[in-house]
């Protein structure tokens, strides 16, 4: 199965984390950094680097892979991400984690949906070598990617800013469970809507959005672990770079995500 247009769009939206720092492949044994397992969108460091079931995560360390590459369409298996890529695999306890990206310094993977909250051992295996670390898994670990889209799929930027009253597509991860039937771990979300169990709250420029200004909260179609939020920019929003926060069950995405707005 080839990923659809939305898969490619979501990959672009998450480019800030789905592209890692360049590294020269080495032959050393893998080593996960202390506190090196984080939400891929927020990258909040230890001791608050907890993650959530279904979230996209980044694992930082050294010797984590011998190659550097993203998952390709040919790596998918009937719409599922691979759990082994060029000899690299990641486990939470005994449960394999689907992979998005590998490099010697960083791996991007998905936390299995089936995990229960608690402290989990994370293992990175590179061929016959491995390294272990630990991370706290909680019900929610909301984070937003620093990439936004107009409703037509084009990028929101300084040159093409958002407008007051416009619905903008925001992307995040770690926002918790989905309504049934929900995609399985590593499965690309269907082309339709996959709603979250719990609704979200949102603010733009410090202004709390009304329920009717939050049009959609669920998975981005054609992607695994990537949540999409269609939020209306307040009609009275000032010009400038406005901070965006999305919350779920009292927990909020990280500060510092700014969307450019112009009249």
Phi and psi in degrees as GROMACS dihedral restraints (atoms count N, CA, C in turn):
[ dihedral_restraints ]
;  ai    aj    ak    al  type     phi  dphi    fc
    3     4     5     6     1   -87.4    20    10
    4     5     6     7     1   141.8    20    10
    6     7     8     9     1   -66.5    20    10
    7     8     9    10     1   142.8    20    10
    9    10    11    12     1   -83.6    20    10
   10    11    12    13     1  -176.0    20    10
   12    13    14    15     1   -55.9    20    10
   13    14    15    16     1   -38.4    20    10
   15    16    17    18     1   -68.5    20    10
   16    17    18    19     1   -30.4    20    10
   18    19    20    21     1   -61.8    20    10
   19    20    21    22     1   -45.2    20    10
   21    22    23    24     1   -67.5    20    10
   22    23    24    25     1   -40.4    20    10
   24    25    26    27     1   -62.7    20    10
   25    26    27    28     1   -45.7    20    10
   27    28    29    30     1   -65.3    20    10
   28    29    30    31     1   -35.3    20    10
   30    31    32    33     1   -62.0    20    10
   31    32    33    34     1   -42.5    20    10
   33    34    35    36     1   -64.5    20    10
   34    35    36    37     1   -38.4    20    10
   36    37    38    39     1   -64.5    20    10
   37    38    39    40     1   -31.4    20    10
   39    40    41    42     1   -99.0    20    10
   40    41    42    43     1    19.2    20    10
   42    43    44    45     1   -61.2    20    10
   43    44    45    46     1   -26.3    20    10
   45    46    47    48     1   -62.5    20    10
   46    47    48    49     1   -25.6    20    10
   48    49    50    51     1  -116.5    20    10
   49    50    51    52     1   -18.2    20    10
   51    52    53    54     1   -88.0    20    10
   52    53    54    55     1     7.3    20    10
   54    55    56    57     1  -123.5    20    10
   55    56    57    58     1   123.9    20    10
   57    58    59    60     1   -99.5    20    10
   58    59    60    61     1   169.6    20    10
   60    61    62    63     1   -62.6    20    10
   61    62    63    64     1   139.2    20    10
   63    64    65    66     1   -64.9    20    10
   64    65    66    67     1   145.2    20    10
   66    67    68    69     1  -148.3    20    10
   67    68    69    70     1   151.5    20    10
   69    70    71    72     1   -88.2    20    10
   70    71    72    73     1   121.8    20    10
   72    73    74    75     1   -55.0    20    10
   73    74    75    76     1   136.8    20    10
   75    76    77    78     1  -128.4    20    10
   76    77    78    79     1   176.7    20    10
   78    79    80    81     1  -110.4    20    10
   79    80    81    82     1     7.4    20    10
   81    82    83    84     1   -71.8    20    10
   82    83    84    85     1   160.4    20    10
   84    85    86    87     1   -65.6    20    10
   85    86    87    88     1   148.2    20    10
   87    88    89    90     1   -66.2    20    10
   88    89    90    91     1   148.8    20    10
   90    91    92    93     1  -145.1    20    10
   91    92    93    94     1   117.8    20    10
   93    94    95    96     1   -82.7    20    10
   94    95    96    97     1   129.1    20    10
   96    97    98    99     1   -60.5    20    10
   97    98    99   100     1   149.5    20    10
   99   100   101   102     1   -62.2    20    10
  100   101   102   103     1   124.5    20    10
  102   103   104   105     1    70.7    20    10
  103   104   105   106     1    20.7    20    10
  105   106   107   108     1   -87.3    20    10
  106   107   108   109     1     8.4    20    10
  108   109   110   111     1  -108.0    20    10
  109   110   111   112     1   113.8    20    10
  111   112   113   114     1  -137.1    20    10
  112   113   114   115     1   160.1    20    10
  114   115   116   117     1   -60.1    20    10
  115   116   117   118     1   127.1    20    10
  117   118   119   120     1   -67.3    20    10
  118   119   120   121     1   -23.8    20    10
  120   121   122   123     1   -84.9    20    10
  121   122   123   124     1   -46.6    20    10
  123   124   125   126     1   -89.4    20    10
  124   125   126   127     1   -30.5    20    10
  126   127   128   129     1    52.8    20    10
  127   128   129   130     1    30.9    20    10
  129   130   131   132     1   -64.9    20    10
  130   131   132   133     1   127.0    20    10
  132   133   134   135     1   -79.0    20    10
  133   134   135   136     1   172.5    20    10
  135   136   137   138     1   -60.2    20    10
  136   137   138   139     1   147.5    20    10
  138   139   140   141     1   -91.4    20    10
  139   140   141   142     1     8.9    20    10
  141   142   143   144     1  -104.9    20    10
  142   143   144   145     1    28.8    20    10
  144   145   146   147     1   -91.2    20    10
  145   146   147   148     1    36.0    20    10
  147   148   149   150     1   -69.5    20    10
  148   149   150   151     1   155.1    20    10
  150   151   152   153     1  -125.2    20    10
  151   152   153   154     1   174.7    20    10
  153   154   155   156     1  -129.9    20    10
  154   155   156   157     1   154.2    20    10
  156   157   158   159     1   -55.2    20    10
  157   158   159   160     1   133.8    20    10
  159   160   161   162     1    86.3    20    10
  160   161   162   163     1    -7.8    20    10
  162   163   164   165     1   -76.4    20    10
  163   164   165   166     1   151.2    20    10
  165   166   167   168     1   -82.4    20    10
  166   167   168   169     1   129.6    20    10
  168   169   170   171     1  -124.5    20    10
  169   170   171   172     1   160.1    20    10
  171   172   173   174     1  -115.6    20    10
  172   173   174   175     1   135.9    20    10
  174   175   176   177     1  -114.6    20    10
  175   176   177   178     1   122.6    20    10
  177   178   179   180     1  -108.8    20    10
  178   179   180   181     1   143.6    20    10
  180   181   182   183     1   176.2    20    10
  181   182   183   184     1  -152.6    20    10
  183   184   185   186     1  -133.9    20    10
  184   185   186   187     1   151.6    20    10
  186   187   188   189     1    63.1    20    10
  187   188   189   190     1    26.9    20    10
  189   190   191   192     1   -78.6    20    10
  190   191   192   193     1   -13.0    20    10
  192   193   194   195     1  -163.6    20    10
  193   194   195   196     1   162.7    20    10
  195   196   197   198     1  -100.2    20    10
  196   197   198   199     1    -9.1    20    10
  198   199   200   201     1  -131.2    20    10
  199   200   201   202     1   169.9    20    10
  201   202   203   204     1  -128.3    20    10
  202   203   204   205     1   114.2    20    10
  204   205   206   207     1  -169.1    20    10
  205   206   207   208     1   157.4    20    10
  207   208   209   210     1   -88.8    20    10
  208   209   210   211     1   166.0    20    10
  210   211   212   213     1   -65.9    20    10
  211   212   213   214     1   138.1    20    10
  213   214   215   216     1  -106.7    20    10
  214   215   216   217     1   165.5    20    10
  216   217   218   219     1   -58.0    20    10
  217   218   219   220     1   -34.9    20    10
  219   220   221   222     1   -70.2    20    10
  220   221   222   223     1   -14.3    20    10
  222   223   224   225     1   -83.1    20    10
  223   224   225   226     1   -17.3    20    10
  225   226   227   228     1   -72.6    20    10
  226   227   228   229     1   147.9    20    10
  228   229   230   231     1  -123.8    20    10
  229   230   231   232     1    98.2    20    10
  231   232   233   234     1    53.8    20    10
  232   233   234   235     1    42.7    20    10
  234   235   236   237     1    84.7    20    10
  235   236   237   238     1    11.8    20    10
  237   238   239   240     1  -114.1    20    10
  238   239   240   241     1   142.3    20    10
  240   241   242   243     1   -68.2    20    10
  241   242   243   244     1   153.5    20    10
  243   244   245   246     1   -75.6    20    10
  244   245   246   247     1   153.0    20    10
  246   247   248   249     1  -103.5    20    10
  247   248   249   250     1    -5.1    20    10
  249   250   251   252     1  -135.2    20    10
  250   251   252   253     1   133.4    20    10
  252   253   254   255     1  -141.3    20    10
  253   254   255   256     1   114.2    20    10
  255   256   257   258     1    51.0    20    10
  256   257   258   259     1    43.5    20    10
  258   259   260   261     1    82.5    20    10
  259   260   261   262     1     2.0    20    10
  261   262   263   264     1  -103.0    20    10
  262   263   264   265     1   135.5    20    10
  264   265   266   267     1  -143.8    20    10
  265   266   267   268     1   154.2    20    10
  267   268   269   270     1  -128.5    20    10
  268   269   270   271     1   138.3    20    10
  270   271   272   273     1  -130.5    20    10
  271   272   273   274     1   141.6    20    10
  273   274   275   276     1  -105.1    20    10
  274   275   276   277     1   105.7    20    10
  276   277   278   279     1    59.4    20    10
  277   278   279   280     1  -127.4    20    10
  279   280   281   282     1   -91.3    20    10
  280   281   282   283     1     0.1    20    10
  282   283   284   285     1   -94.1    20    10
  283   284   285   286     1   123.9    20    10
  285   286   287   288     1   -72.9    20    10
  286   287   288   289     1   142.4    20    10
  288   289   290   291     1  -106.6    20    10
  289   290   291   292     1   130.3    20    10
  291   292   293   294     1   -62.6    20    10
  292   293   294   295     1   150.1    20    10
  294   295   296   297     1  -112.8    20    10
  295   296   297   298     1   141.8    20    10
  297   298   299   300     1  -106.5    20    10
  298   299   300   301     1   -37.3    20    10
  300   301   302   303     1  -157.7    20    10
  301   302   303   304     1   141.5    20    10
  303   304   305   306     1  -133.5    20    10
  304   305   306   307     1   148.4    20    10
  306   307   308   309     1  -161.2    20    10
  307   308   309   310     1   167.9    20    10
  309   310   311   312     1   -60.6    20    10
  310   311   312   313     1   -27.2    20    10
  312   313   314   315     1  -106.4    20    10
  313   314   315   316     1   -14.7    20    10
  315   316   317   318     1  -154.8    20    10
  316   317   318   319     1   140.8    20    10
  318   319   320   321     1  -124.6    20    10
  319   320   321   322     1   137.3    20    10
  321   322   323   324     1  -110.5    20    10
  322   323   324   325     1   127.2    20    10
  324   325   326   327     1  -142.3    20    10
  325   326   327   328     1   173.6    20    10
  327   328   329   330     1  -111.3    20    10
  328   329   330   331     1   131.9    20    10
  330   331   332   333     1   -68.1    20    10
  331   332   333   334     1   128.9    20    10
  333   334   335   336     1   -58.1    20    10
  334   335   336   337     1   135.6    20    10
  336   337   338   339     1   -61.1    20    10
  337   338   339   340     1   -29.4    20    10
  339   340   341   342     1   -78.0    20    10
  340   341   342   343     1    -4.0    20    10
  342   343   344   345     1   -68.9    20    10
  343   344   345   346     1   142.6    20    10
  345   346   347   348     1   -93.5    20    10
  346   347   348   349     1   151.3    20    10
  348   349   350   351     1   -56.4    20    10
  349   350   351   352     1   143.7    20    10
  351   352   353   354     1   150.4    20    10
  352   353   354   355     1  -176.3    20    10
  354   355   356   357     1   -86.7    20    10
  355   356   357   358     1   126.6    20    10
  357   358   359   360     1  -121.8    20    10
  358   359   360   361     1   141.9    20    10
  360   361   362   363     1   -82.8    20    10
  361   362   363   364     1   130.4    20    10
  363   364   365   366     1  -108.4    20    10
  364   365   366   367     1   129.1    20    10
  366   367   368   369     1  -121.7    20    10
  367   368   369   370     1   130.3    20    10
  369   370   371   372     1  -108.1    20    10
  370   371   372   373     1   124.7    20    10
  372   373   374   375     1  -112.3    20    10
  373   374   375   376     1   131.3    20    10
  375   376   377   378     1  -122.5    20    10
  376   377   378   379     1   103.2    20    10
  378   379   380   381     1    55.6    20    10
  379   380   381   382     1  -116.0    20    10
  381   382   383   384     1   -96.6    20    10
  382   383   384   385     1     0.5    20    10
  384   385   386   387     1  -104.3    20    10
  385   386   387   388     1   154.2    20    10
  387   388   389   390     1  -152.3    20    10
  388   389   390   391     1   161.2    20    10
  390   391   392   393     1  -138.6    20    10
  391   392   393   394     1   146.7    20    10
  393   394   395   396     1  -123.2    20    10
  394   395   396   397     1   149.9    20    10
  396   397   398   399     1  -145.7    20    10
  397   398   399   400     1  -167.4    20    10
  399   400   401   402     1  -144.5    20    10
  400   401   402   403     1   156.4    20    10
  402   403   404   405     1  -153.6    20    10
  403   404   405   406     1   148.9    20    10
  405   406   407   408     1   -85.1    20    10
  406   407   408   409     1   131.2    20    10
  408   409   410   411     1  -106.1    20    10
  409   410   411   412     1   123.8    20    10
  411   412   413   414     1  -120.6    20    10
  412   413   414   415     1   169.5    20    10
  414   415   416   417     1   -62.0    20    10
  415   416   417   418     1   -34.7    20    10
  417   418   419   420     1  -136.6    20    10
  418   419   420   421     1   143.0    20    10
  420   421   422   423     1  -146.5    20    10
  421   422   423   424     1    67.5    20    10
  423   424   425   426     1   -66.0    20    10
  424   425   426   427     1   134.6    20    10
  426   427   428   429     1  -147.3    20    10
  427   428   429   430     1   145.5    20    10
  429   430   431   432     1  -109.9    20    10
  430   431   432   433     1   140.0    20    10
  432   433   434   435     1   -80.6    20    10
  433   434   435   436     1   147.2    20    10
  435   436   437   438     1   -86.4    20    10
  436   437   438   439     1    60.6    20    10
  438   439   440   441     1  -156.1    20    10
  439   440   441   442     1   133.3    20    10
  441   442   443   444     1  -134.8    20    10
  442   443   444   445     1   156.9    20    10
  444   445   446   447     1  -131.4    20    10
  445   446   447   448     1   142.9    20    10
  447   448   449   450     1   -68.6    20    10
  448   449   450   451     1   167.5    20    10
  450   451   452   453     1   -64.0    20    10
  451   452   453   454     1   -21.5    20    10
  453   454   455   456     1   -87.3    20    10
  454   455   456   457     1     3.9    20    10
  456   457   458   459     1    93.3    20    10
  457   458   459   460     1    -6.9    20    10
  459   460   461   462     1   -77.8    20    10
  460   461   462   463     1   156.3    20    10
  462   463   464   465     1   -73.7    20    10
  463   464   465   466     1   135.7    20    10
  465   466   467   468     1   -80.2    20    10
  466   467   468   469     1   127.2    20    10
  468   469   470   471     1  -150.6    20    10
  469   470   471   472     1   177.4    20    10
  471   472   473   474     1   -59.5    20    10
  472   473   474   475     1   -36.3    20    10
  474   475   476   477     1   -79.8    20    10
  475   476   477   478     1   -22.3    20    10
  477   478   479   480     1  -134.5    20    10
  478   479   480   481     1    69.5    20    10
  480   481   482   483     1   -74.2    20    10
  481   482   483   484     1   166.5    20    10
  483   484   485   486     1   -72.1    20    10
  484   485   486   487     1   156.4    20    10
  486   487   488   489     1  -117.8    20    10
  487   488   489   490     1   148.0    20    10
  489   490   491   492     1   -55.2    20    10
  490   491   492   493     1   135.6    20    10
  492   493   494   495     1    86.7    20    10
  493   494   495   496     1    -6.6    20    10
  495   496   497   498     1   -88.0    20    10
  496   497   498   499     1   141.3    20    10
  498   499   500   501     1   -83.6    20    10
  499   500   501   502     1   127.7    20    10
  501   502   503   504     1  -116.1    20    10
  502   503   504   505     1   143.4    20    10
  504   505   506   507     1   -93.4    20    10
  505   506   507   508     1   119.5    20    10
  507   508   509   510     1  -110.3    20    10
  508   509   510   511     1   153.3    20    10
  510   511   512   513     1  -130.0    20    10
  511   512   513   514     1   141.4    20    10
  513   514   515   516     1  -152.8    20    10
  514   515   516   517     1  -173.0    20    10
  516   517   518   519     1  -153.9    20    10
  517   518   519   520     1   159.3    20    10
  519   520   521   522     1    86.3    20    10
  520   521   522   523     1    23.6    20    10
  522   523   524   525     1   -97.3    20    10
  523   524   525   526     1    13.7    20    10
  525   526   527   528     1    94.1    20    10
  526   527   528   529     1  -167.2    20    10
  528   529   530   531     1   -71.1    20    10
  529   530   531   532     1   161.9    20    10
  531   532   533   534     1  -118.1    20    10
  532   533   534   535     1   155.1    20    10
  534   535   536   537     1   -66.1    20    10
  535   536   537   538     1   150.1    20    10
  537   538   539   540     1   -82.1    20    10
  538   539   540   541     1   146.9    20    10
  540   541   542   543     1   -77.4    20    10
  541   542   543   544     1   124.1    20    10
  543   544   545   546     1   -97.6    20    10
  544   545   546   547     1   149.5    20    10
  546   547   548   549     1   -57.8    20    10
  547   548   549   550     1   149.1    20    10
  549   550   551   552     1   -81.8    20    10
  550   551   552   553     1   168.9    20    10
  552   553   554   555     1   -55.2    20    10
  553   554   555   556     1   128.7    20    10
  555   556   557   558     1    80.6    20    10
  556   557   558   559     1    -3.2    20    10
  558   559   560   561     1   -88.1    20    10
  559   560   561   562     1   133.7    20    10
  561   562   563   564     1   -66.0    20    10
  562   563   564   565     1   135.5    20    10
  564   565   566   567     1   -64.3    20    10
  565   566   567   568     1   147.4    20    10
  567   568   569   570     1   -67.9    20    10
  568   569   570   571     1   169.8    20    10
  570   571   572   573     1   -70.3    20    10
  571   572   573   574     1   -19.2    20    10
  573   574   575   576     1   -84.8    20    10
  574   575   576   577     1  -157.1    20    10
  576   577   578   579     1   -95.9    20    10
  577   578   579   580     1   135.9    20    10
  579   580   581   582     1  -121.4    20    10
  580   581   582   583     1    94.0    20    10
  582   583   584   585     1   -78.0    20    10
  583   584   585   586     1   148.1    20    10
  585   586   587   588     1   -73.0    20    10
  586   587   588   589     1   155.3    20    10
  588   589   590   591     1   -66.0    20    10
  589   590   591   592     1   -44.6    20    10
  591   592   593   594     1  -104.7    20    10
  592   593   594   595     1   141.7    20    10
  594   595   596   597     1   -73.3    20    10
  595   596   597   598     1   162.6    20    10
  597   598   599   600     1  -107.9    20    10
  598   599   600   601     1   163.4    20    10
  600   601   602   603     1  -111.9    20    10
  601   602   603   604     1   159.3    20    10
  603   604   605   606     1  -153.6    20    10
  604   605   606   607     1   149.1    20    10
  606   607   608   609     1  -131.6    20    10
  607   608   609   610     1   144.6    20    10
  609   610   611   612     1  -130.5    20    10
  610   611   612   613     1   121.5    20    10
  612   613   614   615     1    62.0    20    10
  613   614   615   616     1    29.4    20    10
  615   616   617   618     1    83.3    20    10
  616   617   618   619     1    -3.5    20    10
  618   619   620   621     1   -97.6    20    10
  619   620   621   622     1   125.6    20    10
  621   622   623   624     1   -72.7    20    10
  622   623   624   625     1   129.8    20    10
  624   625   626   627     1   -80.0    20    10
  625   626   627   628     1   140.1    20    10
  627   628   629   630     1   -73.0    20    10
  628   629   630   631     1   157.5    20    10
  630   631   632   633     1   -52.9    20    10
  631   632   633   634     1   -37.1    20    10
  633   634   635   636     1   -72.1    20    10
  634   635   636   637     1   -10.3    20    10
  636   637   638   639     1   -95.3    20    10
  637   638   639   640     1     2.9    20    10
  639   640   641   642     1  -115.3    20    10
  640   641   642   643     1    95.5    20    10
  642   643   644   645     1   -81.3    20    10
  643   644   645   646     1   -35.0    20    10
  645   646   647   648     1  -148.1    20    10
  646   647   648   649     1   140.0    20    10
  648   649   650   651     1  -142.7    20    10
  649   650   651   652     1   108.3    20    10
  651   652   653   654     1  -179.7    20    10
  652   653   654   655     1  -163.3    20    10
  654   655   656   657     1   -77.1    20    10
  655   656   657   658     1   146.8    20    10
  657   658   659   660     1   -72.1    20    10
  658   659   660   661     1   125.6    20    10
  660   661   662   663     1   -57.2    20    10
  661   662   663   664     1   138.3    20    10
  663   664   665   666     1    81.8    20    10
  664   665   666   667     1    11.2    20    10
  666   667   668   669     1  -135.8    20    10
  667   668   669   670     1   159.9    20    10
  669   670   671   672     1  -108.8    20    10
  670   671   672   673     1   126.6    20    10
  672   673   674   675     1    77.5    20    10
  673   674   675   676     1     1.0    20    10
  675   676   677   678     1  -101.9    20    10
  676   677   678   679     1   120.3    20    10
  678   679   680   681     1   -95.4    20    10
  679   680   681   682     1   146.9    20    10
  681   682   683   684     1  -123.3    20    10
  682   683   684   685     1   139.0    20    10
  684   685   686   687     1  -130.3    20    10
  685   686   687   688     1   120.3    20    10
  687   688   689   690     1   -95.9    20    10
  688   689   690   691     1   105.3    20    10
  690   691   692   693     1  -118.0    20    10
  691   692   693   694     1   136.6    20    10
  693   694   695   696     1   -86.2    20    10
  694   695   696   697     1   128.2    20    10
  696   697   698   699     1   -67.0    20    10
  697   698   699   700     1   129.6    20    10
  699   700   701   702     1   -52.8    20    10
  700   701   702   703     1   141.9    20    10
  702   703   704   705     1   -61.1    20    10
  703   704   705   706     1   -30.2    20    10
  705   706   707   708     1  -100.6    20    10
  706   707   708   709     1    19.2    20    10
  708   709   710   711     1   -63.0    20    10
  709   710   711   712     1   136.7    20    10
  711   712   713   714     1   -75.3    20    10
  712   713   714   715     1   167.5    20    10
  714   715   716   717     1   -75.8    20    10
  715   716   717   718     1   153.8    20    10
  717   718   719   720     1   127.5    20    10
  718   719   720   721     1  -172.4    20    10
  720   721   722   723     1   -92.3    20    10
  721   722   723   724     1   110.0    20    10
  723   724   725   726     1  -103.1    20    10
  724   725   726   727     1   134.4    20    10
  726   727   728   729     1   -72.7    20    10
  727   728   729   730     1   138.6    20    10
  729   730   731   732     1  -116.3    20    10
  730   731   732   733     1   130.4    20    10
  732   733   734   735     1  -130.1    20    10
  733   734   735   736     1   137.6    20    10
  735   736   737   738     1  -125.5    20    10
  736   737   738   739     1   129.9    20    10
  738   739   740   741     1  -120.6    20    10
  739   740   741   742     1   153.9    20    10
  741   742   743   744     1  -144.9    20    10
  742   743   744   745     1   121.9    20    10
  744   745   746   747     1    51.3    20    10
  745   746   747   748     1    44.3    20    10
  747   748   749   750     1    83.8    20    10
  748   749   750   751     1    -3.2    20    10
  750   751   752   753     1  -108.8    20    10
  751   752   753   754     1   140.5    20    10
  753   754   755   756     1  -121.5    20    10
  754   755   756   757     1   151.9    20    10
  756   757   758   759     1   -63.5    20    10
  757   758   759   760     1   165.4    20    10
  759   760   761   762     1   -67.4    20    10
  760   761   762   763     1   154.1    20    10
  762   763   764   765     1   -76.6    20    10
  763   764   765   766     1   161.4    20    10
  765   766   767   768     1    97.3    20    10
  766   767   768   769     1     2.1    20    10
  768   769   770   771     1   -87.8    20    10
  769   770   771   772     1   114.8    20    10
  771   772   773   774     1  -118.0    20    10
  772   773   774   775     1   131.7    20    10
  774   775   776   777     1  -110.1    20    10
  775   776   777   778     1   129.7    20    10
  777   778   779   780     1   -74.1    20    10
  778   779   780   781     1   131.2    20    10
  780   781   782   783     1  -126.5    20    10
  781   782   783   784     1   135.4    20    10
  783   784   785   786     1  -139.2    20    10
  784   785   786   787     1   149.1    20    10
